[in-house]
Amino acid sequence: MTPVEIHQGDSPIVLGLPHTGTFVPDAILADLNDRGRGLDDTDWHIHTLYEGVFPGATTVRATFHRYVVDANRDPSGVSLYPGQNTTGLVPLTDFDGHDIWTAPPTEADVEASRETFHAPYHAALQAELDRVRSIHGVAILYDCHSIRSGIPFLFEGTLPDFNIGTNLGTTCAPGIKAATQAICDGAAGYSSVTNGRFKGGWTTRHYGRPAEGLHAIQMELAQSTYLSAEAPPWAYDTTKAARLRPYLTQILTQLAELAPTLKGTS
C-alpha cells in the first residue's frame, strides 16, 4: 500500500486530499475499538466529489485514515486550536469526544506512523507544489475537506455549507480569498463563512507562504451538501453532488486565472 496517490496536472492548482483515505494497517486496526473501526471522521467521498471538476489540477491524496495519523496536523503534535476541542496527530477520540482505542498508541507508535505515512504524504505534496511553482512561478494549494454539519463537541450550532480558511488572511493573496468567498457567497441555496470555526489546518498554514509564491486555502464542506445523510453508510448523493460541483469548478477556474497576477506578490 502506497501512502499517497499523485496525479500530475499542468495548471497552477494543487488539490490536497489528506482525509479521504480509509486504509488502516491490521496491527493498528486491532487496537481500535468498535467505534474507532467505524472510521466515522473520514472526509467521505471528497476525492470523488472533486474528480474532474478542474481537469488541469494536480492532486495529492493520502490513502491512509486519519486515525492512523492525521496528515493535516503538525507533526510535532502542537494543537491547531489551543483551548478548543480538537483531535491530535494521532487522535485518541473521535469528533464526538468518544474514545476510539482499546489500546491507545504509544509515543513510539505515533512516531512510526508519522514516519511511515505523514512524512511521505507531505514530501509528495511539497514536491508537487515545487514542480507547479517551477512551471508557473506560483502555486495555489487548495486543501479539500468535509465534515458533518453538526458536531457539538467541536462547534455550536450548524456549520455553514462552505467554510473557507486562510488563517485570517495569512496563507494566500487577498484576491484568492476574495474570489473564493464571492463564488461561495453567491452560490444559490448555500451558506458560507470565511475563517469561522475552521481557519485552515496545519497544511494550509504550513504551505501558505505568499511571499514565496506559495498560496494556500482550505475548503471545509458540510457533508450535507453532497452525502445522502451524515451517517453510515455515508452514501454519495449524485444529485446533490451535481448541484455542488459547478461551484467548485468556478472556484478552481477563477483561482487558476488569478495565478499569473500573483507572481512576485504577497
Rosetta blueprint (number, residue, H / E / L):
1 M L
2 T L
3 P L
4 V E
5 E E
6 I E
7 H E
8 Q L
9 G L
10 D L
11 S L
12 P L
13 I E
14 V E
15 L E
16 G E
17 L E
18 P L
19 H L
20 T L
21 G L
22 T L
23 F E
24 V L
25 P L
26 D H
27 A H
28 I H
29 L H
30 A L
31 D L
32 L E
33 N L
34 D H
35 R H
36 G H
37 R H
38 G L
39 L L
40 D L
41 D L
42 T L
43 D L
44 W L
45 H L
46 I H
47 H H
48 T H
49 L H
50 Y H
51 E L
52 G L
53 V L
54 F L
55 P L
56 G L
57 A L
58 T E
59 T E
60 V E
61 R E
62 A E
63 T L
64 F E
65 H L
66 R L
67 Y L
68 V L
69 V L
70 D L
71 A L
72 N L
73 R L
74 D L
75 P L
76 S L
77 G L
78 V L
79 S L
80 L L
81 Y L
82 P L
83 G L
84 Q L
85 N L
86 T L
87 T L
88 G L
89 L L
90 V L
91 P L
92 L L
93 T E
94 D L
95 F L
96 D L
97 G L
98 H L
99 D E
100 I L
101 W E
102 T L
103 A L
104 P L
105 P L
106 T L
107 E H
108 A H
109 D H
110 V H
111 E H
112 A H
113 S H
114 R H
115 E H
116 T H
117 F H
118 H H
119 A H
120 P H
121 Y H
122 H H
123 A H
124 A H
125 L H
126 Q H
127 A H
128 E H
129 L H
130 D H
131 R H
132 V H
133 R H
134 S H
135 I H
136 H H
137 G L
138 V L
139 A E
140 I E
141 L E
142 Y E
143 D E
144 C E
145 H E
146 S E
147 I E
148 R L
149 S L
150 G L
151 I L
152 P L
153 F L
154 L L
155 F L
156 E L
157 G L
158 T L
159 L L
160 P L
161 D L
162 F E
163 N E
164 I E
165 G E
166 T L
167 N L
168 L L
169 G L
170 T L
171 T L
172 C L
173 A L
174 P H
175 G H
176 I H
177 K H
178 A H
179 A H
180 T H
181 Q H
182 A H
183 I H
184 C H
185 D H
186 G L
187 A L
188 A L
189 G L
190 Y L
191 S L
192 S E
193 V E
194 T E
195 N L
196 G L
197 R L
198 F L
199 K L
200 G L
201 G L
202 W H
203 T H
204 T H
205 R H
206 H H
207 Y H
208 G L
209 R E
210 P H
211 A H
212 E H
213 G L
214 L E
215 H E
216 A E
217 I E
218 Q E
219 M E
220 E E
221 L E
222 A E
223 Q H
224 S H
225 T H
226 Y L
227 L E
228 S L
229 A L
230 E L
231 A L
232 P L
233 P L
234 W L
235 A L
236 Y E
237 D L
238 T H
239 T H
240 K H
241 A H
242 A H
243 R H
244 L H
245 R H
246 P H
247 Y H
248 L H
249 T H
250 Q H
251 I H
252 L H
253 T H
254 Q H
255 L H
256 A H
257 E H
258 L H
259 A H
260 P H
261 T H
262 L H
263 K L
264 G L
265 T L
266 S L
